């Protein structure tokens, strides 16, 4: 009986070729799994048809948009998660979810293998395989791009020689891209020269700030326990908010990122991202947290935010530490409820107002005007006690 391999299928060049390659080199029946995490799927029927014509025994499509938003993006929003303080982790967050569904399909179909289309020097191979190992260590992984030595042009020629159907865009684009509702990543081609400005062709979700509208736009956001629930007065799910803000903020040039990134595998890589919704929501929530979190919690939270981002980036989503950190951050966000108004203008985000029922900002304590209730005289004693260790050390060491 022929063994089965489940393939994480995107419909792009690599995974289209991999179907044929797996059958020829590993002699398996290939089950393609396309997981919808909010990427454009305008040619879904075409992708399914091509997979079958290229030899797939079955194609499974999983609608995971809400699951992605609620179980992966929401914890990241609680963490204001930015790897190296800049990358909102869109691809990194989606990989463990996709891997989870690959495991589910593999078990349901009795597959012995899971295959992916990740390169041998990227982060995604780690994210997929560590997740598979965490959830189903008995399933073996096949990584074709670590086995073959084809360049992109050679891969296109291989497809031609073996009558493998590939999407037209694969023949035209020099870039490698990945998209989901939390962001878009672009790499390869001319982008590998970090000394040069990103070419306009790399961007698809955002307008150049120079060409953005000449008038600013106000956007009102309501958060409940750290998660957006309304945009401009309209009730939304987190997934809906992300799609809506990708359009609104993207039109104003918000969310363009050009970053030389420290990859997990030990190399630096020039990465270009578009993340209008993520950048907008994180900016708004940070403003709301400044109102609602105590000083010690706010300062300690930043340390866990960095660790959360590192764990997610490194493919350790299902690690006990990530789960524990997310539990802490969810607890902290119980108080992060309120409204934020942002002004979007030519690539910039400006706060235009924020309020919260549990705001710790108290005007009669903060004001220098009439109505000030702060006890200024108490400051003298506070300073004496606060500075006592320094004063004492200074006296002792000067003797």
C-alpha positions in Angstrom: 0.0 0.0 0.0 1.4 3.4 -1.0 2.2 5.7 2.0 0.7 9.1 2.3 2.3 12.5 2.7 0.5 15.7 3.8 1.8 18.8 2.1 1.4 22.3 3.4 0.1 23.8 0.1 0.0 27.5 -0.9 -0.6 27.1 -4.6 2.7 28.9 -5.3 5.7 27.8 -7.3 7.4 25.7 -4.7 4.5 23.7 -3.4 3.1 23.2 -6.9 6.4 21.6 -7.9 6.7 19.7 -4.7 3.6 17.6 -5.5 5.2 16.1 -8.5 8.6 15.9 -6.8 7.3 14.0 -3.8 5.5 11.4 -6.1 8.7 10.9 -8.1 11.2 10.9 -5.3 9.4 9.5 -2.3 6.6 7.5 -4.1 3.8 8.7 -1.9 0.2 9.8 -2.4 0.1 13.5 -1.7 -2.7 15.2 0.2 -2.5 19.0 -0.2 -3.7 21.1 2.7 -4.4 24.8 2.1 -5.0 26.7 5.3 -6.8 30.1 4.9 -5.3 32.5 7.4 -6.5 35.6 5.6 -4.2 35.5 2.6 -5.8 36.6 -0.7 -7.5 33.5 -2.2 -9.0 35.0 -5.4 -7.6 32.0 -7.3 -8.6 29.3 -4.9 -10.4 27.2 -7.4 -7.4 27.5 -9.7 -5.0 26.4 -6.9 -7.2 23.4 -6.2 -7.5 22.4 -9.8 -3.7 22.8 -10.4 -2.9 20.7 -7.3 -5.1 17.8 -8.6 -3.7 18.1 -12.2 -0.2 18.0 -10.7 -1.0 14.7 -9.0 -2.5 15.4 -5.6 -4.7 12.6 -4.4 -6.8 15.0 -2.3 -6.9 18.8 -1.6 -8.2 19.9 1.8 -9.0 23.6 2.4 -9.2 24.8 6.0 -10.9 28.2 6.8 -8.8 29.2 9.8 -9.1 33.0 9.7 -11.1 33.3 12.9 -9.0 30.7 14.7 -5.8 32.5 13.6 -7.2 35.9 14.8 -8.5 34.6 18.2 -5.9 32.1 19.2 -2.7 33.5 17.7 -3.1 37.2 16.8 -5.0 38.0 20.0 -2.2 36.8 22.3 0.3 38.7 20.1 -1.8 41.8 20.5 -1.9 41.3 24.3 1.9 41.2 24.0 2.2 44.2 21.6 4.5 41.7 20.0 7.2 43.1 17.8 10.3 41.0 17.1 13.4 43.2 17.5 10.9 46.0 18.2 9.8 46.2 14.6 8.4 43.0 13.0 4.7 42.2 14.1 5.3 38.4 13.5 2.6 37.8 10.9 4.2 34.8 9.2 5.7 33.6 12.5 2.3 33.5 14.1 0.6 31.6 11.2 3.2 28.8 10.9 2.3 26.9 14.1 -1.4 27.1 13.3 -0.8 25.8 9.7 1.4 23.0 11.2 -1.3 22.1 13.7 -3.8 21.6 10.8 -1.3 19.6 8.9 -1.0 17.3 11.9 -4.8 17.0 12.1 -5.1 16.1 8.5 -2.2 13.6 8.6 -3.7 11.8 11.6 -7.2 11.8 10.0 -5.8 10.2 6.8 -3.2 7.9 8.3 -0.3 9.8 6.7 3.2 8.9 7.7 4.8 12.1 6.4 4.3 15.9 6.4 6.0 17.9 3.8 6.6 21.7 3.6 8.0 24.1 1.1 10.4 26.0 3.4 14.0 26.7 2.4 17.0 25.3 4.3 18.1 28.6 5.7 14.9 30.2 6.7 13.0 30.4 9.9 9.8 28.7 8.7 11.3 25.3 8.5 12.0 25.5 12.2 8.5 26.8 13.0 6.8 24.0 11.1 9.0 21.2 12.2 9.3 22.1 15.9 5.5 22.4 16.0 5.0 19.0 14.3 7.5 17.5 16.8 5.6 19.1 19.7 2.2 17.8 18.5 3.0 14.6 16.6 6.6 13.4 17.1 5.7 10.1 15.4 5.2 11.8 12.0 8.3 12.2 9.8 9.0 15.5 8.0 10.1 15.8 4.4 11.7 19.1 3.4 12.2 19.0 -0.4 13.9 22.4 -0.6 16.6 21.0 1.7 17.1 18.1 -0.7 17.1 19.7 -4.1 19.6 22.3 -5.3 17.4 24.1 -7.9 17.4 27.9 -8.2 14.2 29.6 -8.9 14.8 29.7 -12.6 15.8 26.1 -12.6 12.6 25.3 -10.6 10.5 27.0 -13.3 12.3 25.0 -15.9 11.8 21.8 -14.0 8.1 22.5 -13.9 8.1 23.1 -17.7 10.0 19.9 -18.4 7.8 17.8 -16.2 4.5 19.4 -17.2 3.8 20.8 -13.8 1.3 23.6 -13.7 2.5 26.7 -11.8 0.7 30.1 -11.2 1.5 32.7 -13.8 2.8 35.2 -11.2 5.6 32.7 -10.4 7.0 33.2 -13.9 6.8 37.0 -13.5 7.7 38.0 -9.9 11.3 38.0 -8.6 10.0 38.2 -5.0 9.1 35.5 -2.5 6.0 36.6 -0.5 3.8 35.4 2.3 0.5 37.0 3.4 -2.1 36.6 6.1 -4.5 39.0 7.8 -1.8 40.3 10.2 0.8 41.2 7.6 2.7 40.6 4.4 6.4 39.7 4.0 8.5 40.2 0.9 12.1 39.0 0.2 14.6 38.0 -2.5 15.5 39.5 -5.8 16.7 43.1 -5.7 15.7 43.4 -2.0 18.8 41.4 -1.1 20.9 44.5 -1.6 20.3 46.2 1.8 22.1 49.4 0.6 19.3 50.2 -1.8 15.8 51.6 -1.1 12.9 49.1 -1.4 11.6 49.2 -5.0 7.9 50.2 -5.3 7.0 46.9 -6.9 7.7 45.1 -3.6 4.6 46.8 -2.0 1.1 45.7 -2.5 -0.9 46.7 0.6 0.4 50.2 1.2 0.4 53.5 -0.6 3.7 55.4 -0.7 3.4 58.1 1.9 4.3 60.7 -0.8 1.2 59.6 -2.7 -1.1 59.1 0.3 -4.1 61.4 0.8 -3.3 65.0 1.5 -5.8 65.2 4.4 -5.4 63.1 7.6 -8.0 60.6 8.6 -9.3 60.0 12.1 -9.9 56.4 13.2 -11.7 55.5 16.4 -10.9 52.2 18.1 -12.6 50.5 21.0 -10.8 47.9 23.0 -12.2 45.4 25.5 -9.7 43.6 27.7 -6.9 44.4 25.2 -8.7 43.3 22.0 -10.2 45.7 19.5 -14.0 45.3 19.3 -15.1 48.4 17.3 -13.6 50.4 14.4 -15.2 53.8 13.8 -18.3 52.8 15.9 -18.8 49.5 14.0 -18.7 46.2 15.9 -16.0 43.9 14.5 -14.2 40.7 15.2 -10.5 40.9 15.5 -10.2 39.3 12.0 -12.6 41.9 10.6 -10.7 44.7 12.3 -7.5 43.5 10.8 -8.9 43.4 7.2 -10.5 46.8 7.6 -7.5 48.5 9.0 -5.2 47.0 6.5 -7.2 48.9 3.9 -7.6 52.1 5.8 -4.1 52.5 7.3 -2.5 51.0 4.2 -4.1 53.8 2.1 -2.2 56.3 4.3 1.1 54.6 3.9 1.1 53.1 7.4 2.9 49.8 8.1 5.8 49.7 5.8 8.8 48.0 7.4 12.4 47.6 6.0 14.5 45.6 8.4 17.7 43.7 8.5 16.7 40.9 10.7 18.6 38.4 12.9 17.2 35.0 11.8 17.0 32.1 14.2 19.4 30.1 11.9 22.2 32.5 12.5 22.2 34.8 9.5 21.0 38.3 8.9 18.4 38.8 6.2 16.9 42.0 4.7 13.1 41.7 5.2 10.4 43.9 3.9 7.0 43.8 5.6 3.6 45.5 5.2 1.5 45.4 8.4 -0.9 48.4 8.4 -3.4 46.8 10.9 -0.8 45.4 13.2 1.1 48.6 13.5 -2.0 50.7 14.0 -3.6 48.4 16.6 -0.4 48.0 18.6 0.1 51.8 18.6 -3.4 52.3 19.9 -3.2 49.7 22.6 0.1 51.0 23.9 -1.6 54.3 24.4 -4.5 52.7 26.3 -2.1 50.7 28.4 -0.3 53.9 29.4 -3.6 55.0 31.0 -4.6 51.8 32.7 -1.5 49.8 33.8 0.4 50.6 37.0 4.0 51.6 36.7 5.5 48.3 37.9 3.2 46.2 35.7 3.8 48.4 32.6 7.6 48.1 33.0 7.6 44.4 33.8 5.2 43.7 30.9 7.8 45.0 28.3 10.2 42.3 29.4 7.7 39.6 28.8 6.6 41.2 25.5 10.2 40.8 24.2 10.3 37.2 25.4 6.9 36.4 23.8 8.0 37.9 20.5 11.3 35.9 20.6 9.5 32.6 21.4 6.9 33.2 18.6 9.7 34.1 16.1 11.7 31.1 17.1 8.9 28.6 16.5 8.2 27.8 20.2 4.6 28.7 20.2 3.5 25.5 21.9 6.3 25.8 24.5 5.2 25.9 28.2 7.0 29.3 28.6 5.0 30.9 25.8 1.7 29.6 27.2 2.6 30.8 30.7 3.6 34.3 29.4 0.4 34.6 27.5 -1.6 33.7 30.6 0.1 36.6 32.5 -0.4 39.0 29.6 -4.1 38.0 29.3 -4.5 38.8 33.0 -2.8 42.2 32.7 -5.1 43.1 29.7 -8.2 42.6 31.8 -7.9 46.3 32.6 -7.1 47.5 29.1 -10.6 48.6 28.1 -11.3 52.0 26.5 -11.3 54.2 23.4 -8.5 55.5 21.3 -8.6 57.9 18.4 -5.7 58.0 15.9 -4.8 60.4 13.2 -3.4 58.7 10.1 -1.4 60.9 7.7 1.2 60.1 5.1 2.9 57.2 6.9 2.5 58.5 10.4 0.2 57.7 13.4 -0.6 60.5 15.9 -2.7 60.1 19.0 -5.8 62.2 18.8 -7.4 61.1 22.1 -7.8 58.2 24.5 -10.0 57.4 27.5 -10.7 54.4 29.7 -13.2 53.5 32.5 -10.2 52.3 34.6 -7.9 55.1 33.7 -5.2 55.7 36.4 -4.5 59.1 35.1 -6.1 61.4 37.7 -6.2 65.1 36.7 -6.5 66.5 40.3 -3.2 64.6 41.1 -1.4 65.5 37.9 -2.5 69.1 37.5 -0.3 72.1 38.3 -3.4 74.3 38.2 -6.3 75.0 40.6 -7.6 71.8 42.1 -4.3 70.2 42.7 -4.6 67.7 45.6 -1.1 66.3 45.5 0.7 66.7 48.8 3.9 68.5 47.7 5.3 68.5 51.3 5.3 64.7 51.4 7.8 64.7 48.5 10.6 65.8 50.8 10.4 62.8 53.0 10.0 60.5 50.0 13.2 61.9 48.5 15.0 61.4 51.8 14.1 57.8 52.0 14.5 57.1 48.3 17.9 58.6 48.2 19.1 57.2 51.5 21.0 54.2 50.2 22.9 56.4 47.7 23.7 59.0 50.3 24.9 56.4 52.8 27.1 54.6 50.2 28.6 57.9 49.2 29.5 58.8 52.8 31.0 55.4 53.6 33.1 55.2 50.4 34.6 58.7 50.9 36.0 57.9 54.3 
